[in-house]
Amino acid sequence: MEVKKDMLIGEILSKKPESIGTLMSFGMGCIMCPSSQMESLEEAAMVHGIDPDALITALNSDNKESSEA
């Protein structure tokens, strides 16, 4: 699954639970809070002062690594 800016955090977590580690490493410790279910990845990144493009690159890189394993 390719992660995109407009995807909801909740959607990403349900389809790709292994992304939790990457999100946490970027400082998004509140991924389990209720607002994460209704917030896009881009919105959450901006709230936390994170470059959304760097986060998406890391999440999609994780996706490639897990599919190659």
Secondary structure by P-SEA (a helix, b strand, c coil): ccccccccaaaaaaacccaaaaaaaaccccccccccccccaaaaaaaacccaaaaaaaaaaaaaaaaac
